[in-house]
Amino acid sequence: MDSNHQSNYKLSKTEKKLLRKQIKARHTLLRHEGIETVSYATQSLIVANGGLGNQVSRNQLLPVLEKCGLVDALLMPPNKPYSCVRYKTVEESKKAYDTLNGKEIVDDLGQKISLYLNFVEKAQWKELGLQALPPGLKVIEEIISSEDEKMLLESVNWTEDTDNQNFQKSLKHRRVKHFGYEFHYENNSVDKDKPLPGGLPDIWESILEKWLKEGFIKHKPDQLTINQYEPGHGYPLVCDSQMKEAPASFPESDKEALQLEQDYVHRVYEEIARHFSSTRHTPWPHIVEFLKALPSGSLVADIGCGNGKYLGINKECFEILYLLQIGCDHSQNLVDICRERQYQAFVCDALAVPIRSGSCDACISIAVIHHFATAERRVAALQELVRLLRPGGKALIYVWAMEQEYNKKKSKYLRENRTSQGMKEEISNDTSVQELLVKQLPNVGSQDSAHPVSSINDFQDGGCNSRNVANSKLPVHTNRTSFHSQDLLVPWHLKENPGKDKRVEPLGSLGSRDPGPVFHRYYHVFCEGELEAACQTLSNISILQSYYDQGNWCVILQKV
């Protein structure tokens, strides 16, 4: 189509439809984004539907645009359903306008999307560029001069003795040098007690001093990592392809809590079920002891059974014990794994288990209740366990502890790391990311905040504070470190397509596997006494035992 306005009677039916779509896109951009298009040709185009918000990646869009000419710049603002492209010449921009309007491309999800292009002024391009930067991000062009760049490249000697402490050679598709401290890719951290000899190269010291003086940085770094990639390889996409989750904040209502659990618990476990299952294969000893102590023939419900790790206890103890076991989980994919193993399991919500009241001799809830996003919902999950029990029936509950160092002993979670011999992925998979804040969720409802449970909130002392701050942001936990917040997101690096029931092999000391997509699971980690206090709000129960087990708070209660 020509970029000048044409009378509709000159256009075919298909061209009329395309023009209507193009005009609609133009009006939408103006109404919702304040972007004003122009009717004459310029170097810059707005590409409606060709944005990250439409699941269109740069790798998909750029080759399409480059078929029409040399692309000078492509701007893809985060979470927006459009992008901006600038060509070297107006002629190339006109060719893209005429060729690509109405063109279908396939997005990340395999769905067809039609592109609609309109011209914008050069001045508007600059404004859009400023808006596209995340808050607090500052771009400093040419911070390294061409002369400095040449000296920096010449200062790295890749042919030196490979036994040098600053040298690593086993990473996939690249070799790496570390200065100051060795950077551990398996947990995104350094060992501060093991500095490398020599510090940073002299040339970097002078550049960093210059940046400090100019105000570009506030603190002088003491660690440097240099990567040399094989031809055809380099940094993978991270922001565009992996950061697709909605930002999360503390829920201020039951509706927000439900949404948080849906996005950061249920949806995540459906995605990671196979990989998660491959890391969960060894029953914890104290839980096995609880089950072994039950009378043979007891009916046991595993609420939140995951891959059925504890539903298989009969196979290990058949000669001395026989339990009638049934499991349930919110994840269809995890329940499918249970059924593949010939276990009795079904899908349900842990707050509404379709089992008759008072019919179970025992219940277990292992690493489940810490996924509920409010105190009220955690108490409701406990109450549901009690409802299932017959009088005299017992329940065992495990939740993750805030205190990962207890009685001067570090939990296995803090002690273990991927560099240990024989390290299991079960311990190490919650792959670390540097601690950051995830922005607040948009308001998902007007329902009032849930009423606090005073007996739960009152027990806390100054050393362990739960969140009670409106509009607070959820932190993302750094793996293998102590918790600094009770409510947080814990990362999971997905290994693509692990074999059915196949255990994940531990990584080598250098972690040579390329990382997969990262998911984040919501947790509320419990302080000492918090689980007991929650149980004490229930009626008709007595607490038989409360203990700490390798980074978890545990309670055994009995229905009276």
Backbone hydrogen bonds, N-H to C=O, Kabsch-Sander energy under -0.5 kcal/mol:
donor,donor_aa,acceptor,acceptor_aa,energy
10,K,7,S,-1.8
11,L,8,N,-1.4
16,K,12,S,-2.6
17,K,13,K,-2.0
18,L,14,T,-2.2
19,L,15,E,-2.5
20,R,16,K,-2.3
21,K,17,K,-2.1
22,Q,18,L,-2.3
23,I,19,L,-2.7
24,K,20,R,-2.4
25,A,21,K,-2.3
26,R,22,Q,-2.0
27,H,23,I,-2.4
28,T,24,K,-2.5
29,L,25,A,-2.3
30,L,26,R,-1.7
31,R,27,H,-2.8
32,H,28,T,-2.8
33,E,28,T,-0.6
33,E,29,L,-1.5
34,G,29,L,-0.6
34,G,30,L,-0.7
35,I,29,L,-2.0
36,E,34,G,-0.6
37,T,35,I,-0.6
38,V,119,F,-2.3
44,S,120,V,-0.6
45,L,85,V,-2.7
46,I,118,N,-3.2
47,V,45,L,-0.5
47,V,83,S,-3.2
48,A,46,I,-0.8
48,A,116,Y,-2.9
49,N,81,P,-2.4
50,G,47,V,-1.4
53,G,80,K,-2.8
54,N,51,G,-1.6
55,Q,52,L,-1.8
56,V,51,G,-1.8
57,S,55,Q,-0.6
60,Q,57,S,-0.5
61,L,57,S,-2.1
62,L,58,R,-2.5
64,V,60,Q,-0.6
64,V,61,L,-0.5
65,L,61,L,-2.1
66,E,62,L,-2.6
67,K,63,P,-0.7
67,K,64,V,-0.7
68,C,65,L,-1.7
69,G,66,E,-0.8
71,V,69,G,-0.6
72,D,70,L,-0.6
72,D,86,R,-2.7
73,A,86,R,-1.6
75,L,84,C,-3.2
76,M,74,L,-0.5
80,K,77,P,-1.5
83,S,47,V,-1.2
84,C,75,L,-2.7
85,V,45,L,-2.4
86,R,73,A,-2.7
87,Y,43,Q,-2.5
88,K,70,L,-1.9
93,S,89,T,-1.6
94,K,90,V,-2.6
95,K,91,E,-2.0
96,A,92,E,-2.0
97,Y,93,S,-2.2
98,D,94,K,-2.5
99,T,95,K,-2.4
100,L,96,A,-2.8
101,N,97,Y,-0.9
102,G,115,L,-3.5
103,K,100,L,-2.6
105,I,113,I,-2.7
107,D,111,Q,-2.9
108,D,55,Q,-2.9
110,G,107,D,-1.9
113,I,105,I,-3.0
115,L,103,K,-2.5
116,Y,48,A,-1.6
118,N,46,I,-1.8
119,F,38,V,-0.6
120,V,44,S,-2.0
125,W,121,E,-1.3
126,K,122,K,-1.4
127,E,123,A,-1.5
128,L,124,Q,-2.5
129,G,125,W,-2.1
130,L,126,K,-1.7
131,Q,127,E,-2.0
132,A,128,L,-1.7
133,L,129,G,-0.6
133,L,130,L,-0.8
137,L,134,P,-2.2
140,I,138,K,-0.6
141,E,139,V,-0.6
143,I,140,I,-0.8
145,S,143,I,-0.6
149,E,145,S,-2.7
150,K,146,S,-1.9
151,M,147,E,-2.0
152,L,148,D,-2.7
153,L,149,E,-2.3
154,E,150,K,-2.1
155,S,151,M,-1.4
156,V,152,L,-0.5
156,V,153,L,-1.0
157,N,155,S,-0.7
158,W,156,V,-0.8
160,E,157,N,-0.7
164,N,161,D,-1.6
167,F,164,N,-1.9
168,Q,176,V,-2.4
174,R,171,L,-1.4
175,R,228,Q,-2.0
176,V,168,Q,-1.7
177,K,226,I,-2.4
178,H,166,N,-1.7
179,F,224,L,-2.7
180,G,199,G,-0.6
181,Y,179,F,-1.7
182,E,194,K,-0.5
184,H,182,E,-0.6
184,H,189,S,-3.2
185,Y,183,F,-0.8
187,N,184,H,-1.0
188,N,184,H,-1.0
189,S,184,H,-1.3
191,D,182,E,-0.5
192,K,190,V,-0.9
194,K,191,D,-2.0
196,L,180,G,-2.5
199,G,196,L,-1.0
204,W,201,P,-0.7
205,E,201,P,-1.6
206,S,202,D,-1.6
207,I,203,I,-1.6
208,L,204,W,-2.9
209,E,205,E,-2.0
210,K,206,S,-1.7
211,W,207,I,-2.2
212,L,208,L,-2.4
213,K,209,E,-2.1
214,E,210,K,-2.2
215,G,211,W,-0.8
215,G,212,L,-0.6
216,F,211,W,-1.9
217,I,211,W,-1.0
224,L,179,F,-2.5
226,I,177,K,-2.7
228,Q,175,R,-2.6
229,Y,227,N,-0.5
230,E,173,H,-2.6
233,H,230,E,-2.0
242,Q,238,V,-2.4
243,M,238,V,-0.9
243,M,239,C,-0.8
244,K,242,Q,-1.3
250,F,472,S,-1.5
254,D,448,D,-0.6
257,A,253,S,-2.2
258,L,254,D,-2.4
259,Q,255,K,-1.9
260,L,256,E,-2.6
261,E,257,A,-2.5
262,Q,258,L,-2.2
263,D,259,Q,-2.6
264,Y,260,L,-2.8
265,V,261,E,-1.4
266,H,261,E,-2.4
267,R,262,Q,-2.3
269,Y,265,V,-2.5
270,E,266,H,-1.7
271,E,267,R,-1.5
272,I,268,V,-2.4
273,A,269,Y,-0.8
276,F,272,I,-3.7
277,S,273,A,-2.8
278,S,274,R,-1.8
279,T,275,H,-0.6
279,T,276,F,-1.3
280,R,277,S,-1.2
281,H,279,T,-0.7
287,I,284,W,-0.7
288,V,284,W,-2.0
289,E,285,P,-2.4
290,F,286,H,-1.7
291,L,287,I,-2.1
292,K,288,V,-2.8
293,A,289,E,-1.7
294,L,291,L,-1.2
297,G,322,Y,-4.3
298,S,295,P,-1.7
300,V,298,S,-0.7
300,V,324,L,-3.1
301,A,362,A,-2.1
302,D,300,V,-0.5
302,D,326,I,-2.6
303,I,301,A,-0.8
303,I,364,I,-2.2
304,G,302,D,-0.8
304,G,328,C,-2.6
305,C,302,D,-0.6
305,C,328,C,-2.4
308,G,305,C,-2.2
309,K,305,C,-0.6
311,L,308,G,-0.6
312,G,308,G,-0.9
313,I,310,Y,-1.1
315,K,312,G,-1.0
316,E,312,G,-0.8
317,C,313,I,-1.6
318,F,314,N,-0.6
320,I,317,C,-1.0
321,L,317,C,-2.1
324,L,298,S,-2.8
325,Q,323,L,-0.9
326,I,300,V,-2.2
327,G,344,Q,-2.5
328,C,302,D,-2.1
329,D,346,F,-1.6
332,Q,330,H,-0.6
335,V,331,S,-2.0
336,D,332,Q,-2.3
337,I,333,N,-1.3
338,C,334,L,-1.9
339,R,335,V,-2.3
340,E,336,D,-2.1
341,R,337,I,-1.3
342,Q,339,R,-1.8
343,Y,338,C,-2.5
345,A,343,Y,-0.8
346,F,327,G,-1.6
348,C,329,D,-1.3
349,D,352,A,-0.5
352,A,349,D,-1.9
355,I,353,V,-2.4
358,G,387,R,-2.4
359,S,356,R,-1.2
359,S,388,L,-0.7
360,C,388,L,-2.7
361,D,299,L,-1.9
362,A,299,L,-1.6
363,C,394,K,-2.0
364,I,301,A,-2.2
365,S,396,L,-2.6
367,A,365,S,-0.6
367,A,398,Y,-1.3
368,V,398,Y,-0.7
371,H,368,V,-2.3
372,F,369,I,-1.5
378,R,374,T,-1.9
379,V,375,A,-2.4
380,A,376,E,-2.2
381,A,377,R,-1.7
382,L,378,R,-1.8
383,Q,379,V,-2.7
384,E,380,A,-1.8
385,L,381,A,-1.4
386,V,382,L,-1.9
387,R,383,Q,-2.2
388,L,384,E,-1.5
389,L,385,L,-1.0
389,L,386,V,-0.5
390,R,360,C,-2.5
392,G,559,K,-3.1
393,G,390,R,-2.7
394,K,361,D,-1.7
395,A,557,L,-2.5
396,L,363,C,-2.2
397,I,555,V,-2.5
398,Y,365,S,-2.6
399,V,553,W,-2.1
401,A,551,G,-2.7
402,M,526,F,-3.2
403,E,526,F,-0.5
404,Q,402,M,-1.3
406,Y,409,K,-2.5
409,K,406,Y,-1.4
411,S,404,Q,-3.2
414,L,411,S,-0.6
415,R,411,S,-2.4
416,E,412,K,-2.8
420,S,417,N,-1.8
423,M,420,S,-1.4
425,E,504,V,-0.6
427,I,424,K,-1.2
428,S,424,K,-1.4
429,N,425,E,-2.0
431,T,429,N,-3.6
433,V,477,H,-0.5
436,L,476,V,-0.6
438,V,474,L,-1.8
454,S,452,P,-0.9
456,I,453,V,-1.3
457,N,453,V,-2.1
458,D,454,S,-2.6
459,F,456,I,-0.5
460,Q,457,N,-0.9
464,C,461,D,-1.5
466,S,464,C,-0.5
470,A,468,N,-0.5
472,S,469,V,-1.4
474,L,248,A,-1.3
474,L,438,V,-0.5
476,V,436,L,-2.0
477,H,475,P,-0.6
477,H,489,L,-3.2
479,N,477,H,-0.6
481,T,478,T,-0.9
483,F,402,M,-0.6
488,L,486,Q,-0.6
488,L,523,Y,-2.3
489,L,475,P,-2.5
490,V,521,R,-2.8
492,W,519,F,-2.7
493,H,429,N,-1.1
494,L,492,W,-0.7
494,L,517,P,-2.8
496,E,494,L,-0.6
502,K,499,G,-2.3
503,R,501,D,-0.5
504,V,278,S,-1.1
511,G,508,G,-1.2
519,F,492,W,-2.7
521,R,490,V,-2.6
522,Y,264,Y,-2.2
523,Y,488,L,-2.5
524,H,370,H,-2.4
525,V,486,Q,-2.8
525,V,523,Y,-0.5
526,F,400,W,-2.8
530,E,527,C,-2.1
531,L,527,C,-0.6
533,A,529,G,-2.3
534,A,530,E,-2.2
535,C,531,L,-2.2
536,Q,532,E,-2.2
537,T,533,A,-0.6
537,T,534,A,-1.0
538,L,535,C,-1.7
542,S,558,Q,-2.3
544,L,542,S,-0.7
544,L,556,I,-2.2
545,Q,556,I,-1.8
547,Y,554,C,-2.3
549,D,552,N,-2.6
553,W,399,V,-2.2
554,C,547,Y,-2.7
555,V,397,I,-2.0
556,I,545,Q,-2.8
557,L,395,A,-2.3
557,L,555,V,-0.5
558,Q,542,S,-2.7
559,K,393,G,-2.6
560,V,540,N,-2.2
